[in-house]
């Protein structure tokens, strides 16, 4: 039996922090590619590091090139579609002034609070990555206040 080839990918959950609220960016895939809401995702190209792939995919899918910070190791998961894909999720904070310019892969975008983003996401692993990032951000906020 031949094992499926493993492909590595990144997931970037972009967020903006306002005084007391965090907003998460979701992109809506075009109808031809499923028409569902998701964070930024994409494959890691040969010779590329995860961070290089992250920066490239964010730039390609949103036009955003500047980041406040990158949060590593948010979540990691595997799925088959039809190859085995190992996806590494990152949180990426951007400034509140950044503008989104969509690629042809997506038909719409939306800034959402945590609960709206959780409701819109289709895949359980994307929801789990969002939950983990949100919990980490809330925990950081609480410790900064003390």
Secondary structure, 3 states (H helix, E strand, C coil): CCCCCEEEEEEEEEEEECCCCEEEEEEEECHHHCCCEECEEEECCCCCCHHHHHHHHHHHHHCCCCCCEEEEEEEEEEEECCCEEEEEEEEEECCCCCCCCCCCCEEEEEEECHHHHHHHECCHHHHHHHHHHHHHHHHHHHHHHC
